[in-house]
Amino acid sequence: MAVHTAWIITIGNEVVDGRIVNTNASWLGRKLTMLGFNVLRVVAVPDVEEEIISVIKEALKRRVGVIITTGGLGPTYDDKTSECLAKALNVKWALNREAFEMVKAKYSQKGLSMTNHRKKMAMMPEGSKPIPNPTGTAPGIFIKYNDTLIFALPGVPSEMKSMFDKHVEPLLKEVAPKTVVVEKTVRVINVPESALAPILEKVLSRYSKVYIKSHPSEELGKPIVDIYVRTASTNRREAEETLLNVLRILREELERLGGEVHETT
Amino acid sequence: MAVHTAWIITIGNEVVDGRIVNTNASWLGRKLTMLGFNVLRVVAVPDVEEEIISVIKEALKRRVGVIITTGGLGPTYDDKTSECLAKALNVKWALNREAFEMVKAKYSQKGLSMTNHRKKMAMMPEGSKPIPNPTGTAPGIFIKYNDTLIFALPGVPSEMKSMFDKHVEPLLKEVAPKTVVVEKTVRVINVPESALAPILEKVLSRYSKVYIKSHPSEELGKPIVDIYVRTASTNRREAEETLLNVLRILREELERLGGEVHETT
């Protein structure tokens, strides 16, 4: 599998049982896509050791370029990501000195000592590089396995996002494809999705590198369909020109069918 | 794997690339959990045939009790769920008469004829039972495979939800465990998660059927942790009593540590 593929693995019962909406996954999916990665799978698993290990192993078996996990790095009994990662990679799970100093510094600022539960947050798969957590206490984990880059981040969204922006994104940029991604969505009123389907196929047969997807919110009644168009190129001008050409053709064809076309984003 | 396990599979590039937040998954996860199912995995895959087929096959291999998919049932070239389902199950993909009549009726009301793109929405794995779509045009699919019940629903949330409530939930209730699920969340202020971790472990060792999870929003500074408690029993009174006992013990122990305990939901 290509180096520019990614899996996002979110860990936590509260995600699979629907108590929370998985905004970490959509935030990361957006970031990775705009960096030029192809997100092939987003998986949520509960805090169950065998489930966490099996999904990490599947991703490794598929030779995914980048794996990002969120959740399960805290001090409680059900925070199992780090230990499961060690098991999936078949390496020792041991105290990471650098991580230990990070965690200790956080608690000693507050006059709190290192209990076993706090020390647990510094246990990592051997060969890991801890990722500093600016606002919380649990460091993230960065580890390479063959050609796969693995990043384990906390589940608290504010911590996850700031750690991604500061420490993960710079590393990903080094391996990301050198392309510019451009996109646009237009809204079409009065043409049912089933009637515009042949038009999309016609455009796609001419522009093989363009991605188009229609999102109907109403098929009968007063049909409303959003059409999303995305393309990428190593040359920004080329990408933008292709996008404009595709949008122009779509507009012409859709207006011929009696559609009203509105620009959205 | 037990009959009361479930996987949710959401299909669509817009989910993996983060253009939308996966509210279908959280809505379904909540529904399945409250019906007594154990949601073991929520997977989002792009509109890529090999990805869709492989995830369905994985779920079947794991002998999951219930598989619910959303998305990919519409008329466009990238709506591939039905065909991929047939391939994963290794059965023919053919025109389903009952589904054809459903789709035809929708369009003929509007004076529209059946094009190939519309007919496609009536193509289903052999042995499927179509699920009526009250507001949209694409019927859902219900099919059994060994002991696994498979439901394929549209991705448009309003269509998915009404079809689940009307046609899927009644079927699931027949096989669901005859238990009542009760839950409560309390908010604890002033006790860092790392300090309350040992208390949770103590309670869990006494109440093995209770599920407890802590969700920190702040560990240092002014610590805030939400503690979620859930239990299930065939007897509602027993479930409620257990929940109250656990909450009472938690409150006592947390107040002893200087915590303020607030009831939330």
Interface residues (C-beta under 8 A of the other chain):
Chain A: I8 G12 N13 E14 V15 V16 D17 G18 R19 I20 V21 N22 T23 A25 S26 W27 L28 G29 R30 K31 L32 T33 V39 L40 R41 V42 V43 A44 V45 P46 D47 V48 E51 V55 E58 G74 P75 T76 Y77 D78 K106 Y107 Q109 K110 L112 T115 H117 R118 M121 G136 T137 V156 P192 E193 S194 A195 A197 P198 L200 E201 L204 Y211 K213 S214 H215 P216 S217 E219 L220 Y228
Chain B: I8 G12 N13 E14 V15 V16 D17 G18 R19 I20 V21 N22 T23 A25 S26 W27 L28 G29 R30 K31 L32 T33 V39 L40 R41 V42 V43 A44 V45 P46 D47 V48 E51 V55 E58 G74 P75 T76 Y77 D78 K106 Y107 Q109 K110 L112 T115 H117 R118 M121 G136 T137 V156 P192 E193 S194 A195 A197 P198 L200 E201 L204 Y211 K213 S214 H215 P216 S217 E219 L220 Y228
